[in-house]
Amino acid sequence: MYILGVLIAIGSAVAFAVIGALTIWGGLSTMRTEVSRDYLRTRAGAGTRTSTSLLVGLPLLITGAFGILAALRMLQVAFGLG
């Protein structure tokens, strides 16, 4: 039963790590392509660019970081380190 729990914890840690990494990668890709294209089309000012970067980028980074941190914590629990 212990081994089954460890395998489930490792599998969920991998899933959380993948979701966190994809969130960060997709967010950065969107910030580089779609948001910058919108800046050019609307001729956005510096304040708009800064607020958009904070309001879009910060939640993406926080979400991705929490996913990766959750994966690390699950691995610690799976291997009996936490």
Biopython code that builds the backbone (N, CA, C, O; Angstrom):
import numpy as np
from Bio.PDB.StructureBuilder import StructureBuilder

atoms = [
    (1, "MET", "N", (0.811, -1.183, 0.000)),
    (1, "MET", "CA", (0.000, 0.000, 0.000)),
    (1, "MET", "C", (0.865, 1.262, 0.000)),
    (1, "MET", "O", (0.531, 2.263, -0.634)),
    (2, "TYR", "N", (1.976, 1.190, 0.721)),
    (2, "TYR", "CA", (2.899, 2.325, 0.772)),
    (2, "TYR", "C", (3.448, 2.633, -0.620)),
    (2, "TYR", "O", (3.520, 3.794, -1.023)),
    (3, "ILE", "N", (3.835, 1.588, -1.350)),
    (3, "ILE", "CA", (4.396, 1.782, -2.691)),
    (3, "ILE", "C", (3.358, 2.390, -3.627)),
    (3, "ILE", "O", (3.689, 3.240, -4.453)),
    (4, "LEU", "N", (2.125, 1.967, -3.504)),
    (4, "LEU", "CA", (1.057, 2.533, -4.327)),
    (4, "LEU", "C", (0.880, 4.030, -4.042)),
    (4, "LEU", "O", (0.702, 4.823, -4.966)),
    (5, "GLY", "N", (0.930, 4.407, -2.774)),
    (5, "GLY", "CA", (0.830, 5.812, -2.401)),
    (5, "GLY", "C", (1.989, 6.627, -2.945)),
    (5, "GLY", "O", (1.804, 7.757, -3.396)),
    (6, "VAL", "N", (3.196, 6.050, -2.902)),
    (6, "VAL", "CA", (4.365, 6.739, -3.433)),
    (6, "VAL", "C", (4.235, 6.930, -4.943)),
    (6, "VAL", "O", (4.553, 8.003, -5.456)),
    (7, "LEU", "N", (3.781, 5.924, -5.648)),
    (7, "LEU", "CA", (3.604, 6.038, -7.099)),
    (7, "LEU", "C", (2.550, 7.083, -7.460)),
    (7, "LEU", "O", (2.717, 7.836, -8.420)),
    (8, "ILE", "N", (1.468, 7.124, -6.689)),
    (8, "ILE", "CA", (0.434, 8.128, -6.945)),
    (8, "ILE", "C", (0.980, 9.531, -6.678)),
    (8, "ILE", "O", (0.714, 10.459, -7.443)),
    (9, "ALA", "N", (1.738, 9.683, -5.600)),
    (9, "ALA", "CA", (2.315, 10.997, -5.278)),
    (9, "ALA", "C", (3.314, 11.428, -6.347)),
    (9, "ALA", "O", (3.342, 12.602, -6.714)),
    (10, "ILE", "N", (4.124, 10.524, -6.848)),
    (10, "ILE", "CA", (5.083, 10.868, -7.903)),
    (10, "ILE", "C", (4.344, 11.243, -9.186)),
    (10, "ILE", "O", (4.714, 12.208, -9.855)),
    (11, "GLY", "N", (3.310, 10.492, -9.529)),
    (11, "GLY", "CA", (2.522, 10.809, -10.722)),
    (11, "GLY", "C", (1.849, 12.163, -10.626)),
    (11, "GLY", "O", (1.830, 12.921, -11.596)),
    (12, "SER", "N", (1.296, 12.473, -9.460)),
    (12, "SER", "CA", (0.658, 13.785, -9.311)),
    (12, "SER", "C", (1.700, 14.898, -9.282)),
    (12, "SER", "O", (1.422, 16.004, -9.745)),
    (13, "ALA", "N", (2.889, 14.634, -8.750)),
    (13, "ALA", "CA", (3.955, 15.635, -8.770)),
    (13, "ALA", "C", (4.383, 15.933, -10.201)),
    (13, "ALA", "O", (4.622, 17.089, -10.548)),
    (14, "VAL", "N", (4.480, 14.917, -11.018)),
    (14, "VAL", "CA", (4.832, 15.124, -12.424)),
    (14, "VAL", "C", (3.741, 15.930, -13.124)),
    (14, "VAL", "O", (4.036, 16.834, -13.906)),
    (15, "ALA", "N", (2.490, 15.602, -12.843)),
    (15, "ALA", "CA", (1.377, 16.340, -13.460)),
    (15, "ALA", "C", (1.392, 17.814, -13.040)),
    (15, "ALA", "O", (1.215, 18.697, -13.879)),
    (16, "PHE", "N", (1.598, 18.079, -11.764)),
    (16, "PHE", "CA", (1.650, 19.466, -11.294)),
    (16, "PHE", "C", (2.832, 20.209, -11.901)),
    (16, "PHE", "O", (2.697, 21.371, -12.284)),
    (17, "ALA", "N", (3.984, 19.560, -11.995)),
    (17, "ALA", "CA", (5.163, 20.204, -12.578)),
    (17, "ALA", "C", (4.933, 20.530, -14.054)),
    (17, "ALA", "O", (5.309, 21.607, -14.517)),
    (18, "VAL", "N", (4.323, 19.616, -14.784)),
    (18, "VAL", "CA", (4.043, 19.857, -16.201)),
    (18, "VAL", "C", (3.052, 21.003, -16.368)),
    (18, "VAL", "O", (3.244, 21.869, -17.222)),
    (19, "ILE", "N", (2.001, 21.013, -15.564)),
    (19, "ILE", "CA", (1.015, 22.093, -15.655)),
    (19, "ILE", "C", (1.652, 23.434, -15.295)),
    (19, "ILE", "O", (1.382, 24.437, -15.955)),
    (20, "GLY", "N", (2.487, 23.470, -14.265)),
    (20, "GLY", "CA", (3.163, 24.704, -13.886)),
    (20, "GLY", "C", (4.106, 25.196, -14.966)),
    (20, "GLY", "O", (4.135, 26.386, -15.278)),
    (21, "ALA", "N", (4.878, 24.279, -15.538)),
    (21, "ALA", "CA", (5.817, 24.667, -16.595)),
    (21, "ALA", "C", (5.075, 25.131, -17.854)),
    (21, "ALA", "O", (5.484, 26.103, -18.489)),
    (22, "LEU", "N", (3.995, 24.444, -18.214)),
    (22, "LEU", "CA", (3.222, 24.862, -19.381)),
    (22, "LEU", "C", (2.535, 26.205, -19.165)),
    (22, "LEU", "O", (2.385, 26.984, -20.106)),
    (23, "THR", "N", (2.121, 26.478, -17.945)),
    (23, "THR", "CA", (1.516, 27.773, -17.642)),
    (23, "THR", "C", (2.529, 28.888, -17.835)),
    (23, "THR", "O", (2.228, 29.904, -18.462)),
    (24, "ILE", "N", (3.730, 28.701, -17.298)),
    (24, "ILE", "CA", (4.769, 29.724, -17.448)),
    (24, "ILE", "C", (5.172, 29.869, -18.911)),
    (24, "ILE", "O", (5.291, 30.988, -19.409)),
    (25, "TRP", "N", (5.383, 28.759, -19.600)),
    (25, "TRP", "CA", (5.794, 28.803, -21.004)),
    (25, "TRP", "C", (4.722, 29.458, -21.881)),
    (25, "TRP", "O", (5.036, 30.307, -22.715)),
    (26, "GLY", "N", (3.467, 29.068, -21.694)),
    (26, "GLY", "CA", (2.381, 29.640, -22.480)),
    (26, "GLY", "C", (2.176, 31.115, -22.180)),
    (26, "GLY", "O", (1.899, 31.904, -23.083)),
    (27, "GLY", "N", (2.312, 31.486, -20.919)),
    (27, "GLY", "CA", (2.168, 32.892, -20.553)),
    (27, "GLY", "C", (3.261, 33.756, -21.156)),
    (27, "GLY", "O", (2.984, 34.843, -21.665)),
    (28, "LEU", "N", (4.498, 33.284, -21.104)),
    (28, "LEU", "CA", (5.596, 34.039, -21.698)),
    (28, "LEU", "C", (5.458, 34.124, -23.212)),
    (28, "LEU", "O", (5.761, 35.156, -23.812)),
    (29, "SER", "N", (5.005, 33.047, -23.821)),
    (29, "SER", "CA", (4.792, 33.049, -25.258)),
    (29, "SER", "C", (3.691, 34.041, -25.645)),
    (29, "SER", "O", (3.823, 34.761, -26.635)),
    (30, "THR", "N", (2.628, 34.075, -24.880)),
    (30, "THR", "CA", (1.544, 35.017, -25.139)),
    (30, "THR", "C", (2.002, 36.451, -24.934)),
    (30, "THR", "O", (1.654, 37.337, -25.715)),
    (31, "MET", "N", (2.780, 36.681, -23.888)),
    (31, "MET", "CA", (3.271, 38.047, -23.633)),
    (31, "MET", "C", (4.175, 38.529, -24.770)),
    (31, "MET", "O", (4.178, 39.712, -25.111)),
    (32, "ARG", "N", (4.941, 37.601, -25.351)),
    (32, "ARG", "CA", (5.844, 37.998, -26.438)),
    (32, "ARG", "C", (5.122, 38.230, -27.753)),
    (32, "ARG", "O", (5.489, 39.134, -28.502)),
    (33, "THR", "N", (4.111, 37.442, -28.048)),
    (33, "THR", "CA", (3.479, 37.519, -29.369)),
    (33, "THR", "C", (2.189, 38.331, -29.358)),
    (33, "THR", "O", (2.112, 39.378, -30.000)),
    (34, "GLU", "N", (1.189, 37.865, -28.644)),
    (34, "GLU", "CA", (-0.140, 38.471, -28.722)),
    (34, "GLU", "C", (-0.201, 39.845, -28.071)),
    (34, "GLU", "O", (-0.760, 40.779, -28.647)),
    (35, "VAL", "N", (0.362, 39.977, -26.894)),
    (35, "VAL", "CA", (0.262, 41.251, -26.181)),
    (35, "VAL", "C", (1.080, 42.322, -26.892)),
    (35, "VAL", "O", (0.627, 43.459, -27.027)),
    (36, "SER", "N", (2.275, 41.973, -27.348)),
    (36, "SER", "CA", (3.089, 42.973, -28.047)),
    (36, "SER", "C", (2.455, 43.366, -29.384)),
    (36, "SER", "O", (2.573, 44.516, -29.807)),
    (37, "ARG", "N", (1.797, 42.440, -30.042)),
    (37, "ARG", "CA", (1.091, 42.766, -31.290)),
    (37, "ARG", "C", (-0.057, 43.734, -31.012)),
    (37, "ARG", "O", (-0.320, 44.640, -31.803)),
    (38, "ASP", "N", (-0.733, 43.536, -29.889)),
    (38, "ASP", "CA", (-1.816, 44.442, -29.514)),
    (38, "ASP", "C", (-1.280, 45.826, -29.163)),
    (38, "ASP", "O", (-1.933, 46.832, -29.442)),
    (39, "TYR", "N", (-0.101, 45.886, -28.554)),
    (39, "TYR", "CA", (0.521, 47.181, -28.252)),
    (39, "TYR", "C", (0.774, 47.964, -29.536)),
    (39, "TYR", "O", (0.510, 49.165, -29.594)),
    (40, "LEU", "N", (1.279, 47.298, -30.551)),
    (40, "LEU", "CA", (1.568, 47.975, -31.807)),
    (40, "LEU", "C", (0.289, 48.437, -32.503)),
    (40, "LEU", "O", (0.242, 49.529, -33.070)),
    (41, "ARG", "N", (-0.735, 47.608, -32.455)),
    (41, "ARG", "CA", (-1.984, 47.939, -33.139)),
    (41, "ARG", "C", (-2.696, 49.118, -32.485)),
    (41, "ARG", "O", (-3.271, 49.958, -33.177)),
    (42, "THR", "N", (-2.661, 49.185, -31.152)),
    (42, "THR", "CA", (-3.389, 50.246, -30.453)),
    (42, "THR", "C", (-2.509, 51.427, -30.071)),
    (42, "THR", "O", (-3.001, 52.419, -29.532)),
    (43, "ARG", "N", (-1.205, 51.330, -30.347)),
    (43, "ARG", "CA", (-0.251, 52.380, -29.972)),
    (43, "ARG", "C", (-0.360, 52.713, -28.486)),
    (43, "ARG", "O", (-0.559, 53.865, -28.100)),
    (44, "ALA", "N", (-0.226, 51.681, -27.673)),
    (44, "ALA", "CA", (-0.389, 51.820, -26.226)),
    (44, "ALA", "C", (0.758, 52.609, -25.610)),
    (44, "ALA", "O", (1.896, 52.547, -26.074)),
    (45, "GLY", "N", (0.437, 53.347, -24.565)),
    (45, "GLY", "CA", (1.434, 54.126, -23.856)),
    (45, "GLY", "C", (2.187, 53.282, -22.838)),
    (45, "GLY", "O", (1.912, 52.094, -22.663)),
    (46, "ALA", "N", (3.133, 53.916, -22.178)),
    (46, "ALA", "CA", (3.979, 53.206, -21.217)),
    (46, "ALA", "C", (3.173, 52.711, -20.016)),
    (46, "ALA", "O", (3.425, 51.614, -19.517)),
    (47, "GLY", "N", (2.221, 53.495, -19.552)),
    (47, "GLY", "CA", (1.398, 53.079, -18.413)),
    (47, "GLY", "C", (0.551, 51.863, -18.732)),
    (47, "GLY", "O", (0.412, 50.955, -17.912)),
    (48, "THR", "N", (-0.010, 51.854, -19.923)),
    (48, "THR", "CA", (-0.819, 50.709, -20.347)),
    (48, "THR", "C", (0.034, 49.460, -20.479)),
    (48, "THR", "O", (-0.387, 48.374, -20.079)),
    (49, "ARG", "N", (1.207, 49.602, -21.027)),
    (49, "ARG", "CA", (2.102, 48.452, -21.176)),
    (49, "ARG", "C", (2.519, 47.894, -19.821)),
    (49, "ARG", "O", (2.546, 46.680, -19.619)),
    (50, "THR", "N", (2.841, 48.789, -18.898)),
    (50, "THR", "CA", (3.256, 48.347, -17.571)),
    (50, "THR", "C", (2.116, 47.657, -16.834)),
    (50, "THR", "O", (2.306, 46.586, -16.256)),
    (51, "SER", "N", (0.949, 48.257, -16.852)),
    (51, "SER", "CA", (-0.181, 47.655, -16.134)),
    (51, "SER", "C", (-0.607, 46.330, -16.767)),
    (51, "SER", "O", (-0.962, 45.391, -16.054)),
    (52, "THR", "N", (-0.574, 46.248, -18.085)),
    (52, "THR", "CA", (-0.914, 44.987, -18.742)),
    (52, "THR", "C", (0.104, 43.909, -18.405)),
    (52, "THR", "O", (-0.265, 42.763, -18.147)),
    (53, "SER", "N", (1.373, 44.267, -18.406)),
    (53, "SER", "CA", (2.407, 43.299, -18.067)),
    (53, "SER", "C", (2.246, 42.788, -16.645)),
    (53, "SER", "O", (2.422, 41.598, -16.383)),
    (54, "LEU", "N", (1.912, 43.686, -15.728)),
    (54, "LEU", "CA", (1.716, 43.266, -14.336)),
    (54, "LEU", "C", (0.445, 42.453, -14.157)),
    (54, "LEU", "O", (0.450, 41.429, -13.473)),
    (55, "LEU", "N", (-0.654, 42.908, -14.773)),
    (55, "LEU", "CA", (-1.937, 42.245, -14.569)),
    (55, "LEU", "C", (-2.063, 40.923, -15.321)),
    (55, "LEU", "O", (-2.882, 40.080, -14.955)),
    (56, "VAL", "N", (-1.269, 40.735, -16.357)),
    (56, "VAL", "CA", (-1.288, 39.464, -17.087)),
    (56, "VAL", "C", (-0.129, 38.576, -16.646)),
    (56, "VAL", "O", (-0.318, 37.387, -16.388)),
    (57, "GLY", "N", (1.061, 39.146, -16.559)),
    (57, "GLY", "CA", (2.251, 38.347, -16.282)),
    (57, "GLY", "C", (2.370, 37.867, -14.855)),
    (57, "GLY", "O", (2.774, 36.728, -14.618)),
    (58, "LEU", "N", (2.028, 38.711, -13.899)),
    (58, "LEU", "CA", (2.190, 38.345, -12.498)),
    (58, "LEU", "C", (1.307, 37.161, -12.090)),
    (58, "LEU", "O", (1.819, 36.240, -11.454)),
    (59, "PRO", "N", (0.010, 37.134, -12.421)),
    (59, "PRO", "CA", (-0.783, 35.950, -12.074)),
    (59, "PRO", "C", (-0.300, 34.677, -12.771)),
    (59, "PRO", "O", (-0.377, 33.590, -12.199)),
    (60, "LEU", "N", (0.195, 34.807, -13.999)),
    (60, "LEU", "CA", (0.721, 33.630, -14.688)),
    (60, "LEU", "C", (1.957, 33.083, -13.986)),
    (60, "LEU", "O", (2.087, 31.872, -13.806)),
    (61, "LEU", "N", (2.856, 33.963, -13.593)),
    (61, "LEU", "CA", (4.059, 33.523, -12.897)),
    (61, "LEU", "C", (3.734, 32.928, -11.526)),
    (61, "LEU", "O", (4.332, 31.930, -11.124)),
    (62, "ILE", "N", (2.801, 33.531, -10.821)),
    (62, "ILE", "CA", (2.416, 33.012, -9.505)),
    (62, "ILE", "C", (1.777, 31.631, -9.644)),
    (62, "ILE", "O", (2.091, 30.721, -8.878)),
    (63, "THR", "N", (0.892, 31.477, -10.609)),
    (63, "THR", "CA", (0.231, 30.183, -10.824)),
    (63, "THR", "C", (1.237, 29.100, -11.202)),
    (63, "THR", "O", (1.187, 27.989, -10.673)),
    (64, "GLY", "N", (2.145, 29.423, -12.113)),
    (64, "GLY", "CA", (3.163, 28.453, -12.504)),
    (64, "GLY", "C", (4.102, 28.103, -11.364)),
    (64, "GLY", "O", (4.472, 26.941, -11.194)),
    (65, "ALA", "N", (4.488, 29.102, -10.583)),
    (65, "ALA", "CA", (5.386, 28.843, -9.450)),
    (65, "ALA", "C", (4.703, 27.974, -8.403)),
    (65, "ALA", "O", (5.336, 27.077, -7.847)),
    (66, "PHE", "N", (3.416, 28.221, -8.119)),
    (66, "PHE", "CA", (2.704, 27.383, -7.162)),
    (66, "PHE", "C", (2.580, 25.940, -7.659)),
    (66, "PHE", "O", (2.659, 25.005, -6.861)),
    (67, "GLY", "N", (2.391, 25.752, -8.949)),
    (67, "GLY", "CA", (2.334, 24.401, -9.494)),
    (67, "GLY", "C", (3.650, 23.667, -9.322)),
    (67, "GLY", "O", (3.663, 22.494, -8.949)),
    (68, "ILE", "N", (4.752, 24.345, -9.589)),
    (68, "ILE", "CA", (6.063, 23.714, -9.447)),
    (68, "ILE", "C", (6.397, 23.479, -7.973)),
    (68, "ILE", "O", (6.955, 22.440, -7.621)),
    (69, "LEU", "N", (6.061, 24.436, -7.117)),
    (69, "LEU", "CA", (6.295, 24.246, -5.682)),
    (69, "LEU", "C", (5.451, 23.102, -5.118)),
    (69, "LEU", "O", (5.923, 22.347, -4.268)),
    (70, "ALA", "N", (4.213, 22.971, -5.581)),
    (70, "ALA", "CA", (3.371, 21.864, -5.146)),
    (70, "ALA", "C", (3.959, 20.531, -5.597)),
    (70, "ALA", "O", (3.906, 19.545, -4.862)),
    (71, "ALA", "N", (4.513, 20.499, -6.789)),
    (71, "ALA", "CA", (5.142, 19.271, -7.278)),
    (71, "ALA", "C", (6.357, 18.903, -6.421)),
    (71, "ALA", "O", (6.556, 17.736, -6.084)),
    (72, "LEU", "N", (7.157, 19.898, -6.077)),
    (72, "LEU", "CA", (8.314, 19.625, -5.223)),
    (72, "LEU", "C", (7.891, 19.131, -3.843)),
    (72, "LEU", "O", (8.513, 18.226, -3.286)),
    (73, "ARG", "N", (6.845, 19.720, -3.301)),
    (73, "ARG", "CA", (6.360, 19.285, -1.988)),
    (73, "ARG", "C", (5.818, 17.856, -2.053)),
    (73, "ARG", "O", (6.029, 17.076, -1.124)),
    (74, "MET", "N", (5.131, 17.507, -3.126)),
    (74, "MET", "CA", (4.619, 16.142, -3.269)),
    (74, "MET", "C", (5.755, 15.138, -3.369)),
    (74, "MET", "O", (5.663, 14.034, -2.832)),
    (75, "LEU", "N", (6.824, 15.518, -4.055)),
    (75, "LEU", "CA", (7.982, 14.628, -4.124)),
    (75, "LEU", "C", (8.630, 14.466, -2.759)),
    (75, "LEU", "O", (9.076, 13.372, -2.413)),
    (76, "GLN", "N", (8.688, 15.533, -1.983)),
    (76, "GLN", "CA", (9.230, 15.427, -0.629)),
    (76, "GLN", "C", (8.395, 14.459, 0.213)),
    (76, "GLN", "O", (8.942, 13.627, 0.937)),
    (77, "VAL", "N", (7.087, 14.571, 0.116)),
    (77, "VAL", "CA", (6.209, 13.687, 0.873)),
    (77, "VAL", "C", (6.353, 12.241, 0.381)),
    (77, "VAL", "O", (6.363, 11.306, 1.181)),
    (78, "ALA", "N", (6.464, 12.069, -0.927)),
    (78, "ALA", "CA", (6.565, 10.720, -1.487)),
    (78, "ALA", "C", (7.835, 10.013, -1.027)),
    (78, "ALA", "O", (7.825, 8.805, -0.787)),
    (79, "PHE", "N", (8.915, 10.757, -0.906)),
    (79, "PHE", "CA", (10.179, 10.156, -0.506)),
    (79, "PHE", "C", (10.455, 10.264, 0.984)),
    (79, "PHE", "O", (11.544, 9.916, 1.442)),
    (80, "GLY", "N", (9.477, 10.743, 1.744)),
    (80, "GLY", "CA", (9.606, 10.795, 3.191)),
    (80, "GLY", "C", (10.536, 11.882, 3.692)),
    (80, "GLY", "O", (11.098, 11.754, 4.780)),
    (81, "LEU", "N", (10.712, 12.945, 2.929)),
    (81, "LEU", "CA", (11.609, 14.020, 3.332)),
    (81, "LEU", "C", (10.882, 15.172, 4.011)),
    (81, "LEU", "O", (11.528, 16.065, 4.558)),
    (82, "GLY", "N", (9.579, 15.170, 3.989)),
    (82, "GLY", "CA", (8.835, 16.296, 4.544)),
    (82, "GLY", "C", (7.903, 15.849, 5.557)),
    (82, "GLY", "O", (7.185, 16.663, 6.139)),
]
sb = StructureBuilder()
sb.init_structure("model")
sb.init_model(0)
sb.init_chain("A")
sb.init_seg("    ")
for serial, (resi, resn, name, xyz) in enumerate(atoms, 1):
    if name == "N":
        sb.init_residue(resn, " ", resi, " ")
    sb.init_atom(name, np.array(xyz, "f"), 0.0, 1.0, " ", f" {name:<3s}", serial, name[0])
structure = sb.get_structure()
